[in-house]
Amino acid sequence: MSAFSRRGACPALSAPMQTGDGLLVRVNPLAGGSTAGGPISGGLPPKSLIGLCESALRHGNGIMEVTARGSLQIRGLTADSARLLAAEVDALGITVRTGLPVETGPLAGLDPQEIADPRPLTEQIRNAVEEAGLTQRLGPKVSVVVDGGGRLGVDAVTADVRLAAVRSGAGTRWRIAIAGDARSAAPLAVVAEDAACDITIGILQAIAELGIEARARDLVAERFEISPHPVPSPIGLLPLAEDRYALGIGLPFGSMPAEKLIALTRHALALDATEIRLAPGRALLCLGLSPSACASLRDTAASVGFVTDATDPRLRIAVCPGAPACASGRIATRDIAETIAAESGDLLDASLALHISGCAKGCAHPGPAALTLVGGDNGAGLVVNGTAKALPAGYRPGYDAARGIGRVAAAIRNARHPGETAVARLARLGTAGVTEAYQQE
């Protein structure tokens, strides 16, 4: 096992990262797919997922996480137990992604609405990266997205190089852009598949020439901030080919005890689920089910606390483990989030996301959010339109933070114009008004 990876690197099985609750590893499985189709990102047979959860119970703290990008995380490991976990992952026959992340949508090759199957191009790029010797020359956060389109594309996933399938009179072509998500990335060209691979390698070589810390944004002279846009939810019933379906199930705040995930997966296996894929948006996709099986699995998932409704307010809250799970956490983030979702869920419409961070590191959501609660020496600080690292505009005791957000929600309800979004109302209140509401007794 190598030395603990630095914060900001990718905590693979071979390079766990030190966190406030022990070591963390990230597992990105590759499953299925032929040589022609390429490996499928993010999929596991149900029995393999059960085995992985059981291994997490033995060697970690038993908390399973799915990240916003659709990676599986296991927390609470030690140096010795991380080695044992890695050996058991290998014994389970789980092939994990190594090297440069080249990511596809969670239904790659299965979605009947796809413009093109992205897997062949994905495999070409992976092979070309290795042949060019780029793996060791690029930083751990550099990534490529190959989006075939369909119901669950990857528009919201940021990447250094983005390739998106487009229809043309000459057949499928690929739109190439760099440094951003589907709206903010800088467009370069629309080309055929072979040229798309060559151009991607050229961009990655240019990034590598700038050094190990470089990203594609360093190649772009001018950046424009573009507001995020709604993306399709992975939660719910998704039709596949041949009258089969995928059921999307969310993990509340991206986290679930391994025992509950094991129980859900066993039920999915009994219903003849063929595969479980990880999806961006902190979700699982259970594949190969009939409509009646989907209904049964959805009911089971809801009964044990999973997210089964795309409008569930818990999907709008980014939360780290917080206290007491993480030694760095200064507030009980999960308890606060559950209370806010239950009592002030109407605040969290499609325009507004809330970040609750146990400390100023902001692990769960490094970027800015409309509202951020951050734990510190003075309790739960409120940051408006900023990150967890920013100086809070106001404080209240950590145990009372949910009530403060309730006061903000009330201020929005009391003076909201017809059809006005929560973010628009917050803008009219201004930072001072929002802070005053948060601190109100």
C-alpha positions in Angstrom: 0.0 0.0 0.0 1.4 3.4 -0.9 1.5 6.3 1.5 -1.8 8.0 2.2 -2.8 10.2 -0.7 -2.9 13.9 -0.2 -6.3 15.6 0.1 -7.6 16.5 -3.4 -6.1 13.4 -4.9 -8.3 10.4 -5.8 -8.4 7.9 -2.9 -8.1 4.6 -4.9 -7.8 1.2 -3.3 -4.0 1.5 -3.6 -3.9 5.0 -2.2 -6.4 5.6 0.6 -6.9 9.1 1.8 -6.7 10.3 5.4 -9.9 11.9 6.6 -11.4 12.8 10.0 -12.9 9.3 10.5 -10.0 7.2 9.3 -8.9 6.3 5.8 -11.2 6.5 2.8 -11.0 4.6 -0.5 -13.0 5.1 -3.6 -14.1 2.1 -5.8 -14.9 2.7 -9.4 -15.9 -0.8 -10.7 -15.7 -1.8 -14.4 -18.1 -4.6 -15.2 -19.5 -6.3 -18.3 -19.0 -5.2 -21.9 -17.1 -7.0 -24.7 -13.9 -5.9 -26.3 -15.9 -4.2 -29.0 -18.2 -2.4 -26.5 -15.6 -1.7 -23.9 -16.0 -2.0 -20.1 -19.0 -0.6 -18.5 -18.4 2.0 -15.8 -20.0 1.7 -12.4 -21.7 -1.7 -12.6 -21.6 -4.7 -10.3 -23.5 -8.0 -10.1 -25.7 -7.9 -7.0 -23.7 -10.6 -5.3 -20.5 -8.7 -5.7 -22.1 -5.6 -4.2 -23.3 -7.6 -1.2 -19.7 -9.0 -0.8 -18.3 -5.5 -1.0 -20.7 -4.2 1.7 -19.8 -7.1 3.9 -16.1 -6.3 3.5 -16.8 -2.7 4.4 -18.5 -3.9 7.6 -15.5 -6.0 8.5 -12.8 -3.5 7.7 -14.3 0.0 7.9 -17.0 1.8 9.8 -19.8 0.2 7.7 -20.9 3.4 6.0 -21.3 3.2 2.2 -21.3 6.3 0.1 -22.1 7.1 -3.5 -20.5 10.4 -4.7 -22.0 13.1 -6.9 -20.0 11.7 -9.8 -21.2 8.1 -9.1 -18.2 6.6 -7.3 -18.5 4.2 -4.4 -16.7 5.2 -1.2 -15.8 3.2 1.9 -14.8 5.0 5.1 -13.3 4.4 8.5 -10.4 2.2 7.4 -7.0 1.8 8.9 -3.8 1.1 7.1 -4.1 -2.6 7.8 -7.8 -2.9 7.1 -7.4 -1.0 3.8 -5.0 -3.7 2.6 -7.4 -6.4 3.6 -10.3 -4.7 1.9 -8.2 -4.4 -1.3 -7.4 -8.1 -1.2 -11.1 -9.0 -0.7 -12.2 -6.7 -3.6 -9.8 -8.6 -5.8 -11.0 -12.0 -4.5 -14.6 -10.9 -5.3 -13.5 -10.5 -8.9 -14.3 -6.8 -9.0 -12.3 -5.0 -11.6 -11.7 -1.4 -10.6 -10.9 1.5 -12.8 -7.3 2.6 -12.7 -5.5 5.4 -14.5 -7.2 8.4 -16.1 -10.9 8.5 -15.5 -12.8 8.2 -18.8 -16.4 8.2 -17.8 -19.7 7.5 -19.5 -23.4 7.8 -18.4 -24.8 5.2 -16.0 -26.9 3.6 -18.8 -24.2 3.5 -21.4 -25.1 0.9 -24.0 -28.5 0.2 -22.6 -30.5 3.4 -23.0 -32.8 3.1 -26.1 -32.7 7.0 -26.4 -28.9 7.2 -26.7 -27.6 8.9 -29.8 -24.6 6.6 -29.8 -23.1 3.9 -27.5 -20.1 5.7 -25.9 -18.3 2.6 -24.9 -16.2 2.0 -28.0 -14.8 5.5 -28.1 -14.2 5.3 -24.3 -12.1 2.2 -24.8 -10.2 3.8 -27.6 -9.3 6.8 -25.4 -8.3 4.6 -22.5 -6.0 2.5 -24.7 -4.5 5.6 -26.4 -3.8 7.3 -23.0 -1.8 4.2 -21.9 0.0 4.0 -25.3 1.0 7.7 -25.0 2.3 7.2 -21.5 0.1 9.9 -20.1 -1.2 8.2 -17.0 1.7 9.2 -14.8 2.0 12.7 -16.3 -1.5 13.9 -15.5 -2.9 15.0 -12.1 -5.3 12.8 -10.2 -8.3 15.1 -10.9 -7.9 15.2 -14.7 -10.8 13.4 -16.3 -12.6 12.8 -19.6 -16.4 12.4 -20.2 -17.8 10.5 -23.2 -21.6 11.2 -23.3 -23.7 9.2 -25.7 -26.8 11.1 -24.7 -30.1 9.6 -23.7 -32.2 9.9 -20.5 -29.3 9.9 -18.1 -26.5 11.8 -19.8 -23.7 13.4 -17.8 -24.4 17.1 -18.6 -23.8 18.1 -14.9 -20.5 16.2 -14.6 -17.4 18.5 -15.0 -14.5 17.2 -16.9 -11.3 18.4 -18.5 -12.3 17.0 -21.9 -16.0 16.4 -22.9 -17.1 14.4 -25.9 -20.9 14.4 -26.6 -22.6 12.5 -29.4 -24.5 14.5 -32.0 -26.5 13.4 -35.0 -25.5 14.5 -38.4 -26.3 13.6 -42.0 -23.0 11.7 -42.2 -23.8 9.7 -39.1 -22.9 10.2 -35.4 -20.2 12.8 -34.7 -18.7 13.9 -31.5 -18.7 17.5 -30.1 -15.5 18.2 -28.2 -15.2 20.8 -25.4 -12.9 21.4 -22.5 -12.9 22.5 -18.9 -16.4 22.4 -17.6 -19.8 20.7 -17.7 -22.1 20.6 -20.7 -22.9 24.3 -20.5 -19.7 25.9 -19.2 -17.1 23.9 -21.2 -15.3 25.8 -24.0 -16.3 24.2 -27.4 -13.6 23.1 -29.8 -14.9 21.1 -32.7 -17.4 18.5 -34.0 -15.6 15.5 -35.6 -15.8 11.9 -36.5 -15.0 9.2 -33.9 -11.4 8.5 -35.0 -10.6 12.2 -34.9 -12.3 12.6 -31.6 -9.9 10.1 -30.0 -6.8 11.8 -31.6 -7.9 15.3 -30.5 -8.6 14.1 -27.0 -5.1 12.7 -26.7 -3.7 16.0 -28.0 -5.5 18.0 -25.4 -4.3 15.7 -22.6 -0.8 15.9 -23.9 -1.1 19.7 -23.8 -2.3 19.5 -20.2 0.6 17.2 -19.2 3.1 19.6 -20.7 2.0 22.2 -18.1 2.9 20.0 -15.2 1.2 17.5 -12.8 -1.0 20.2 -11.2 -2.4 21.4 -14.5 -6.0 21.1 -15.7 -7.7 21.9 -18.9 -8.9 25.3 -17.5 -5.2 26.3 -17.7 -5.5 26.0 -21.5 -8.4 28.3 -21.7 -7.5 32.0 -21.8 -10.9 33.3 -20.6 -13.5 31.5 -18.5 -17.2 32.4 -18.3 -19.3 31.4 -15.3 -22.6 29.9 -16.5 -25.5 29.2 -14.2 -26.2 25.5 -13.6 -29.2 24.0 -15.3 -31.6 21.3 -14.3 -30.5 17.7 -15.3 -32.6 14.6 -15.4 -32.9 12.8 -12.1 -31.6 9.2 -11.9 -34.4 8.5 -9.4 -37.4 6.5 -10.6 -38.4 4.1 -13.3 -36.3 4.1 -16.5 -37.3 2.0 -19.5 -34.7 -0.1 -21.2 -34.9 -2.4 -24.2 -36.9 -5.6 -24.4 -39.6 -4.5 -21.9 -37.1 -4.4 -19.0 -36.5 -1.5 -16.7 -33.9 0.1 -14.4 -35.0 1.5 -11.0 -33.1 4.5 -9.8 -32.7 4.7 -6.0 -30.9 7.5 -4.1 -28.8 7.3 -1.0 -29.9 10.1 1.4 -27.1 12.6 1.5 -25.1 10.0 -0.5 -24.7 7.7 2.5 -26.2 4.5 3.9 -25.2 1.9 6.4 -23.9 -1.2 4.7 -26.5 -3.4 6.4 -29.3 -1.5 4.7 -27.6 -1.6 1.3 -27.1 -5.4 1.7 -30.8 -5.9 2.5 -31.8 -3.8 -0.5 -29.4 -5.7 -2.8 -30.6 -9.1 -1.6 -34.2 -8.1 -2.4 -33.1 -6.8 -5.8 -31.3 -10.2 -6.4 -34.5 -12.1 -5.5 -36.4 -10.0 -8.0 -33.9 -11.0 -10.7 -31.9 -7.8 -11.0 -29.0 -8.4 -13.3 -26.7 -5.6 -12.4 -26.5 -2.6 -10.1 -24.8 0.5 -11.5 -23.6 3.6 -9.7 -25.0 6.8 -11.1 -24.0 10.5 -10.8 -26.3 12.2 -8.3 -25.5 9.7 -5.5 -27.8 7.0 -6.8 -28.0 3.3 -7.6 -29.5 1.9 -10.8 -30.9 -1.6 -10.4 -31.1 -3.1 -13.9 -33.1 -5.8 -15.7 -36.3 -5.6 -13.7 -40.0 -6.0 -14.6 -42.4 -3.2 -13.7 -43.8 -5.3 -10.8 -40.4 -6.0 -9.5 -39.5 -2.3 -9.7 -42.6 -1.5 -7.6 -41.7 -4.1 -5.0 -38.1 -2.9 -4.8 -39.1 0.8 -4.6 -41.4 0.0 -1.7 -38.7 -1.8 0.2 -36.2 0.9 -0.5 -38.5 3.6 0.8 -39.3 1.6 3.9 -35.7 1.6 5.0 -34.9 5.2 4.2 -33.6 5.3 0.7 -34.7 8.1 -1.7 -37.3 6.9 -4.2 -38.9 10.2 -5.2 -37.1 12.7 -7.5 -38.6 15.6 -5.6 -37.3 14.4 -2.2 -35.7 17.5 -0.6 -32.8 15.4 0.7 -31.5 15.4 -2.8 -30.8 19.1 -2.6 -28.6 18.9 0.5 -24.8 18.1 0.3 -23.6 16.8 3.6 -20.4 15.4 5.0 -20.3 12.8 7.9 -19.9 15.6 10.5 -19.9 15.0 14.2 -19.6 12.5 15.8 -18.6 10.3 12.8 -15.7 12.6 11.8 -13.1 13.9 14.2 -13.0 17.1 12.3 -16.7 17.7 12.4 -17.9 20.5 14.8 -21.7 20.0 14.2 -24.0 17.0 13.7 -24.5 17.5 10.0 -26.7 14.5 9.2 -29.1 15.3 12.1 -29.3 18.9 11.0 -29.9 17.8 7.3 -32.7 15.4 8.3 -34.5 18.0 10.3 -34.2 20.6 7.6 -35.5 18.2 4.9 -38.5 17.2 7.1 -39.4 20.7 8.3 -38.2 23.2 5.6 -38.1 21.0 2.5 -40.1 23.6 0.5 -37.1 25.9 0.7 -35.1 23.5 -1.4 -36.6 23.9 -4.8 -34.8 23.2 -8.1 -33.1 26.6 -7.9 -31.4 26.2 -4.5 -29.0 23.7 -3.0 -27.9 23.7 0.7 -24.5 22.6 1.9 -23.9 21.5 5.5 -20.2 21.0 6.4 -18.9 19.8 9.7 -15.8 22.0 9.3 -14.3 24.6 7.0 -12.8 22.0 4.7 -16.1 21.6 2.8 -15.4 18.0 1.7 -19.0 17.2 0.5 -19.3 20.3 -1.8 -16.1 22.2 -2.5 -17.8 24.8 -4.7 -20.1 27.6 -3.6 -23.8 27.0 -2.6 -26.7 29.4 -2.1 -26.6 28.5 1.6 -23.8 26.8 3.5 -23.9 25.8 7.2 -20.4 25.3 8.5 -19.3 24.1 11.9 -16.7 26.1 13.8 -15.7 27.5 17.2 -18.8 29.7 17.4 -21.3 27.0 16.4 -23.0 26.7 13.0 -22.0 29.6 10.8 -24.1 30.6 7.8 -22.4 31.5 4.5 -24.6 33.0 1.7 -23.5 32.4 -1.9 -20.1 31.0 -0.9 -18.1 28.0 0.2 -17.5 26.4 3.6 -14.1 28.2 3.6 -15.7 31.7 3.5 -16.2 33.8 6.6 -19.8 33.2 7.9 -22.1 36.1 8.0 -23.7 34.9 11.2 -23.9 32.1 13.8 -26.2 30.2 16.0 -25.5 27.1 18.2 -24.9 23.9 16.2 -27.8 22.1 17.9 -30.1 24.9 16.8 -28.9 25.3 13.2 -32.0 23.6 11.6 -34.3 26.1 13.4 -32.2 28.9 11.9 -32.7 27.6 8.4 -36.4 27.2 9.3 -36.4 31.0 10.0 -34.9 31.6 6.5 -37.5 29.3 4.9 -40.3 31.3 6.7 -38.8 34.6 5.4 -39.0 33.2 1.9 -42.6 32.0 2.3 -43.8 35.3 3.8 -42.8 37.5 1.0 -42.5 35.3 -2.1 -43.8 36.6 -5.4 -46.0 34.2 -7.4 -43.7 31.9 -9.4 -40.6 33.2 -7.7 -37.8 30.7 -7.0 -36.1 30.4 -3.6 -32.9 31.7 -5.0 -34.6 34.8 -6.4 -36.2 35.5 -3.1 -32.9 35.1 -1.3 -31.4 37.6 -3.7 -34.1 40.1 -2.7 -33.5 39.5 1.0 -29.7 40.0 0.5 -27.0 38.6 2.7 -28.0 40.9 5.6 -31.7 39.9 5.5 -30.9 36.2 5.2 -28.5 36.4 8.1 -31.0 38.2 10.2 -33.6 35.6 9.6 -31.1 32.8 10.4 -30.2 34.3 13.8 -33.8 35.2 14.7 -35.0 33.5 18.0 
